[in-house]
Amino acid sequence: MSFVQRHGLHAEADRVEILRQIEAAGLGVLRLAFPDQHGILRGKTIMASEARGALANGVAMTTTLLLKDSSHRTVFPVWAAGGAMGEKAMEGAADALLIPDPGTFRILPWAPHTGWILCDAYFADGRPVPLGTRHLLRQQLSRAAEQGFDYVTGLEVEFHLFRLTDPKLAPSDAGQPGTPPDIALLTQGYNYLTELRYDQLDPILEILRRDIQALGLPLRSMEVEYGPSQVEFTFGPQSGLASADAMVLFRSAVKQVARRHGYHATFMCRPRIPNVMSSGWHLHQSLVRDGRNAFIGEDTLLSDTARHFLGGLLHHARAASAFSTPTINGFRRYRPMSLAPDRAIWGIDNRGVMVRALGAPGDPATRLENRVGEPAANPYLYLASQLAYGLEGIAAQRDPGPPADTPYDTEAPLLPRSLAEAIAALEDSDAARDAFGAGFIDYFARMKRAEIARFETEVSEWEHREYFELF
């Protein structure tokens, strides 16, 4: 029996259908993609002739891919006993297996000789690798299902598009990380939602639209954002894993397609480029029970279920920010009077709060929009943490308090001002340890602290400008 058959992972008919599509399309290669701890796709490319074996038994992946920070540095002593994780199966930089998920198969429209499929990591004994963040989201979805809920989410994603002027590929530019490319603006910005600015961006937006829709992603709109070269794409609601899977594919597709056409796309929250604006990722969410939106209020905007879910998001907001804003740069966005939140508060159709309630009594589109996230967040951890803390709020019947009309003046707990502060809040969160396991929280914190330590050893331009001549 194959690995997939022994462990009852996927149906034989699903694998046969993928092989049929590969043959019918005359594909040459199949990309096996795995979302790592940062939400970045990694993996292997195999010949189409090898697809049958890969679908049945997976392909080997070095487990050290799960132990790297954002510069691709391995931050755990992998040669120690248990691979530094207390897990014998990771010792000595051992392999895990990437097992394709048949439901995610696609043909890449910008590389039509290429099939693409998302994978999950398993140990040789059939156990899911516990550090896999797609697996962690599945666990939270299962917890919700046990309570009769489906989790439905929709995405609003801001990012920047630039023209690439110099890719910085000289040998001296290589490194961990390498030298960022030189770019030029596509628009001067500050003309929010104007048709003129949109038309300036249309050549690359049309290329992206064609390929994103060809992937089957539920694209709803493409909008000109406020800042120079800044845009926003929105996506229709999906349940379960679908929005997280869509987000990792969307980000990777945008970067690949843009680069092929001489552009650079970045989902970094606030690039260090004069006059640019911060980008956010707003997550719309609701729970569905028996086919009906459980957030709908009869005489009020929000049902009791929605209010308690909201109470959980607010109560645990500081710890949750480690997953919604997992980069040092992302915390540059939490500023008062900026259309971004700076405290754990909610409001009704108010864009200054952390959680914006939308809908009306009896409205099937009633939902909560969390405006706290950055577009570089790992989608699986962002969604999993929202769901975990929301379910905890329901269990504890947490009261979110009254909505805020003046979000930057209302007294409320402030969001963390730095990644280090967010990680400390995460480590102190019993709810996070209950939801994700103490081992994963300690692992995530250690990886992020290594990132912070590298940042703190750098002499910034601000320091040099401030002190070099003065003292």
C-alpha positions in Angstrom: 0.0 0.0 0.0 1.1 3.6 -0.6 1.7 6.0 2.2 -1.5 7.9 1.4 -3.5 4.6 1.5 -1.9 3.4 4.7 -2.8 6.5 6.5 -6.2 7.2 4.8 -5.2 10.7 3.7 -6.9 11.1 0.3 -9.2 9.2 -2.1 -7.7 7.2 -5.0 -10.2 8.8 -7.3 -8.8 12.3 -6.6 -5.3 11.2 -7.5 -6.5 9.5 -10.7 -8.3 12.7 -11.7 -5.1 14.8 -11.2 -3.1 12.4 -13.3 -5.8 12.6 -16.0 -5.5 16.4 -16.0 -1.7 16.3 -16.2 -1.8 14.0 -19.2 -4.7 15.9 -20.9 -2.8 19.3 -20.6 0.5 17.8 -21.6 2.2 19.2 -18.5 6.0 18.9 -18.2 6.4 19.5 -14.5 4.5 19.6 -11.2 5.4 22.0 -8.5 4.9 20.6 -5.0 4.4 23.7 -2.8 4.5 23.8 1.0 3.6 26.9 3.1 6.4 27.3 5.7 6.2 28.9 9.1 6.2 32.4 7.5 3.5 31.6 5.0 6.1 31.5 2.2 5.8 28.8 -0.4 8.7 26.4 -0.7 8.9 22.9 -2.2 10.1 20.9 -5.1 9.5 20.6 -8.9 9.2 17.1 -10.3 8.8 15.8 -13.8 5.2 15.1 -14.8 6.2 11.4 -15.2 7.0 11.3 -11.5 3.6 12.7 -10.4 2.0 9.3 -9.8 4.5 8.3 -7.2 4.5 11.7 -5.6 0.8 11.7 -5.2 0.8 8.3 -3.6 4.0 8.5 -1.4 5.0 12.1 -1.3 8.5 13.5 -1.8 11.2 14.1 0.8 11.6 17.6 2.3 14.5 18.6 4.7 12.9 19.4 8.1 15.3 22.3 8.6 13.0 24.3 6.3 10.8 24.6 9.4 13.6 26.0 11.5 14.6 29.1 9.6 13.9 32.7 10.2 12.9 35.2 7.5 16.5 35.5 6.2 16.6 31.7 5.7 19.0 31.3 8.6 18.5 28.1 10.6 18.0 29.4 14.2 17.8 26.0 16.0 20.8 23.7 16.7 19.7 20.9 14.3 22.6 18.6 15.2 21.5 18.4 18.8 19.5 15.5 20.2 15.9 15.6 18.9 16.8 18.2 16.3 16.6 20.8 19.1 12.8 20.3 19.0 12.6 17.2 21.2 11.5 15.2 18.1 13.6 12.2 17.0 12.2 12.4 13.5 13.8 15.8 13.0 17.2 14.8 14.3 20.2 15.4 12.0 18.3 17.5 9.5 16.2 14.4 8.6 13.6 14.3 6.0 9.8 14.6 6.3 7.4 13.8 3.4 5.5 16.4 1.4 2.1 14.8 0.7 0.0 16.6 -2.0 -3.5 17.7 -1.3 -5.5 16.8 -4.4 -8.1 19.5 -3.8 -5.5 22.3 -4.4 -4.3 21.2 -7.9 -4.0 23.9 -10.5 -2.3 24.6 -13.8 -0.4 27.9 -13.6 -1.6 30.2 -16.3 1.7 32.1 -16.6 3.6 28.9 -16.9 1.2 26.6 -18.8 3.6 23.7 -18.8 3.4 23.6 -15.0 1.0 21.9 -12.6 0.9 23.2 -9.0 -0.3 21.6 -5.8 -0.2 22.4 -2.1 1.3 19.9 0.2 1.3 19.0 3.9 4.3 17.7 5.8 4.2 14.2 7.5 6.7 12.1 9.3 7.5 8.7 8.0 5.2 7.1 10.6 2.2 9.0 9.3 2.1 11.8 11.9 1.5 15.3 10.7 4.6 17.4 11.3 3.4 19.5 14.3 5.1 22.7 13.1 3.1 22.8 9.9 0.8 25.8 10.1 -1.8 24.5 7.6 -2.2 21.6 10.0 -2.7 24.0 12.9 -5.5 25.8 11.1 -7.1 22.4 10.4 -7.1 21.7 14.1 -9.0 24.9 14.9 -11.5 24.3 12.1 -12.1 20.8 13.7 -12.7 22.4 17.1 -15.2 24.8 15.5 -16.9 21.9 13.7 -17.3 20.0 17.0 -19.4 23.0 18.1 -21.4 23.0 14.9 -19.7 25.9 13.3 -18.1 26.5 9.8 -15.6 29.4 9.7 -16.1 31.8 6.8 -13.6 34.4 5.8 -13.1 37.0 3.1 -9.9 38.9 2.3 -9.0 42.6 1.6 -5.3 42.7 0.8 -3.2 45.9 0.3 0.2 45.8 -1.4 2.6 47.7 -3.5 3.4 47.4 -7.2 6.6 49.0 -8.6 8.5 49.0 -11.9 11.7 47.0 -11.5 14.7 49.1 -12.6 17.6 47.0 -11.2 17.2 43.5 -9.8 20.5 43.7 -7.9 22.0 40.5 -9.2 25.7 41.3 -8.9 27.6 38.7 -6.8 28.1 41.4 -4.1 24.3 41.7 -3.8 23.9 38.1 -2.6 23.4 37.4 1.0 21.0 36.4 3.8 19.0 38.4 2.9 20.3 39.9 -0.3 20.2 43.5 -1.5 16.6 44.6 -2.3 16.0 45.6 -5.9 15.8 49.2 -7.2 12.4 50.3 -8.3 10.4 53.2 -9.7 6.9 54.2 -8.8 3.9 53.5 -11.1 1.8 56.3 -9.6 2.5 59.3 -7.4 -0.4 58.3 -5.2 -2.7 60.4 -2.9 -5.6 60.2 -5.3 -7.5 57.4 -3.6 -9.9 55.5 -5.9 -9.4 57.9 -8.8 -9.9 56.5 -12.3 -6.8 58.3 -13.5 -4.5 56.5 -11.1 -6.2 53.2 -11.9 -5.6 53.7 -15.6 -1.9 54.3 -14.9 -1.8 50.9 -13.2 -4.1 49.1 -15.7 -1.3 47.4 -17.8 0.0 45.4 -14.9 -3.4 45.0 -13.1 -4.9 43.5 -16.2 -2.1 41.0 -16.4 -2.6 40.1 -12.7 -6.4 39.9 -13.1 -6.2 37.5 -16.0 -3.9 35.1 -14.2 -5.5 35.4 -10.7 -9.0 34.6 -12.2 -7.5 31.8 -14.3 -6.3 30.2 -11.0 -10.0 30.1 -9.8 -9.5 32.5 -7.0 -12.6 34.5 -6.1 -11.3 37.9 -7.0 -14.0 40.6 -6.5 -12.3 44.0 -7.0 -9.0 45.7 -7.7 -8.7 49.2 -6.2 -6.3 52.1 -6.1 -5.2 52.7 -2.6 -4.1 55.9 -1.1 -0.3 55.7 -1.3 2.0 55.8 -4.3 2.0 52.5 -6.2 -0.4 51.0 -3.7 -3.3 48.8 -4.6 -5.9 46.6 -2.9 -7.4 43.3 -4.1 -10.5 41.9 -2.4 -11.8 38.3 -2.5 -15.2 36.7 -1.9 -16.0 34.7 1.2 -14.8 31.1 1.5 -15.0 28.5 4.3 -12.4 26.4 6.0 -8.9 26.4 4.6 -9.9 28.0 1.3 -9.1 31.6 2.2 -5.7 30.8 3.7 -4.8 28.6 0.7 -6.0 31.4 -1.6 -3.8 34.0 0.2 -0.5 32.0 -0.1 -1.2 31.3 -3.7 -2.3 34.9 -4.4 0.9 36.4 -2.9 3.2 34.0 -4.7 1.4 34.4 -8.0 1.4 38.2 -7.9 5.2 38.2 -7.2 5.9 35.7 -9.9 3.7 37.3 -12.6 4.9 40.8 -11.8 8.6 39.8 -12.0 8.1 38.1 -15.4 6.7 41.4 -16.7 9.4 43.7 -15.3 7.6 44.7 -12.1 8.2 44.2 -8.4 5.4 43.4 -6.0 5.8 43.5 -2.3 3.5 42.6 0.6 5.9 44.1 3.1 3.8 46.4 5.3 5.7 49.7 5.0 8.6 49.7 2.5 11.4 52.2 3.2 10.6 54.3 0.2 9.9 58.0 0.4 6.2 58.9 0.7 4.8 55.4 0.6 1.9 54.3 2.9 1.5 51.2 5.2 -0.4 48.3 3.8 -2.9 46.2 5.8 -4.7 42.9 5.5 -8.3 43.2 6.7 -9.9 39.8 7.5 -13.7 39.5 7.3 -15.0 36.6 9.3 -18.2 34.9 10.5 -19.4 31.6 11.8 -22.1 29.5 10.0 -24.3 27.0 11.7 -26.8 24.8 9.9 -26.3 26.9 6.7 -27.1 30.2 8.4 -24.8 33.0 9.5 -24.6 32.7 13.3 -23.5 36.3 13.6 -26.9 37.7 12.4 -28.7 39.6 15.1 -32.5 39.6 15.1 -33.2 43.0 16.7 -29.5 44.1 17.0 -26.6 44.2 14.6 -24.8 41.2 16.3 -26.0 38.0 17.7 -24.9 36.8 21.2 -22.5 34.4 19.4 -21.0 37.2 17.4 -20.6 39.4 20.5 -18.9 36.7 22.5 -16.6 35.9 19.5 -15.8 39.6 19.3 -15.1 39.7 23.0 -12.6 36.9 22.6 -10.8 38.8 19.8 -10.6 41.9 21.9 -9.6 40.1 25.1 -6.7 38.3 23.4 -5.8 41.1 20.9 -2.3 41.7 22.2 -1.3 38.0 22.0 -3.0 37.5 18.7 -1.0 40.4 17.1 2.1 38.1 17.1 0.3 36.1 14.4 -1.6 38.9 12.6 1.6 41.1 12.5 4.6 38.8 12.6 7.2 41.1 11.3 9.2 43.9 12.9 8.1 46.2 10.1 4.4 45.5 10.5 4.2 47.4 13.8 5.1 50.7 11.9 1.4 50.6 10.9 -0.2 50.8 14.3 -0.6 54.6 14.5 -3.5 56.8 15.8 -5.6 58.8 13.3 -4.3 56.6 10.4 -7.1 54.2 9.4 -5.2 51.6 11.3 -5.9 50.5 14.9 -3.7 51.3 17.8 -5.9 49.7 20.6 -8.2 46.7 21.1 -11.5 48.2 20.5 -14.5 47.7 18.2 -17.0 49.9 16.4 -19.9 49.8 14.0 -18.7 50.6 10.4 -15.8 52.6 11.8 -12.4 52.3 10.1 -10.4 53.5 13.1 -11.2 50.5 15.3 -9.5 47.1 15.5 -12.7 45.2 14.7 -15.3 46.8 12.5 -18.8 45.3 12.7 -20.7 45.3 9.4 -24.2 44.4 8.5 -27.7 45.1 9.9 -30.3 43.2 12.0 -31.3 40.2 9.8 -28.6 40.9 7.2 -27.1 37.6 6.0 -23.8 39.4 5.2 -23.3 40.4 8.9 -19.6 39.9 9.8 -16.6 41.2 11.8 -13.7 42.8 9.9 -10.5 42.7 11.9 -8.3 45.5 10.6 -5.2 44.5 12.6 -3.3 42.3 10.2 -0.4 43.0 7.8 -0.3 41.4 4.3 3.0 39.6 5.2 1.2 37.5 7.9 1.1 33.7 7.6 -2.5 33.1 6.6 -2.9 29.9 8.5 -1.7 31.4 11.7 -3.7 34.6 11.3 -6.9 32.7 10.6 -6.2 30.0 13.2 -5.5 32.5 16.0 -8.7 34.5 15.1 -10.8 31.4 15.3 -9.1 30.0 18.4 -9.6 33.3 20.3 -13.1 33.8 19.0 -14.1 30.3 20.1 -12.6 31.0 23.5 -14.7 34.1 23.7 -17.8 32.1 23.0 -16.9 29.5 25.6 -16.2 32.2 28.2 -19.1 34.4 27.1 -16.8 37.4 26.9 -18.5 40.8 26.6 -16.9 43.2 24.1 -18.4 46.2 25.8 -20.0 49.1 23.9 -18.8 50.1 20.4 -16.5 53.1 20.1 -17.3 56.2 18.1 -14.0 57.9 18.8 -11.5 55.0 18.5 -8.3 56.9 19.1 -9.6 58.6 22.2 -11.6 55.7 23.9 -9.8 54.1 26.8 -8.8 50.5 25.8 -5.8 48.2 26.0 -3.1 49.4 23.5 -1.9 47.0 20.9 1.8 46.1 21.1 4.2 48.7 19.8 6.8 46.1 18.6 7.2 42.5 17.6 9.1 41.8 20.8 6.1 43.1 22.9 3.7 41.0 20.9 5.8 37.8 21.3 6.0 38.4 25.1 2.2 38.7 25.1 1.9 35.5 23.1 4.2 33.6 25.4 2.1 34.7 28.4 -1.2 33.6 26.7 -2.6 30.5 28.3 -5.3 30.5 25.6 -2.6 30.3 22.9 -0.9 27.5 24.6 -4.1 25.6 24.9 -5.0 26.2 21.2 -1.6 25.6 19.6 0.4 23.7 22.2 3.2 25.0 24.4 5.7 23.4 22.0 4.6 25.4 19.0 4.3 28.7 21.0 7.9 28.3 22.3 9.1 27.4 18.8 7.5 30.4 17.2 8.8 32.8 19.9 12.3 31.4 19.6 12.3 31.9 15.8 11.0 35.4 16.0 13.4 36.4 18.8 16.3 35.3 16.6 14.9 37.7 13.9 14.6 40.5 16.5 18.1 39.9 17.7 19.5 40.3 14.2 17.6 43.6 13.9 18.9 44.9 17.1 22.5 44.4 16.2 22.1 46.6 13.0 23.2 50.2 13.2 20.2 52.1 11.6 20.4 55.1 9.4 18.5 57.1 12.0 21.3 56.4 14.6 24.0 57.4 12.2 22.2 60.6 11.2 21.4 61.5 14.8 24.7 60.9 16.5 27.6 60.7 14.0 28.3 64.4 13.8 26.7 65.5 17.1 29.0 63.6 19.4 
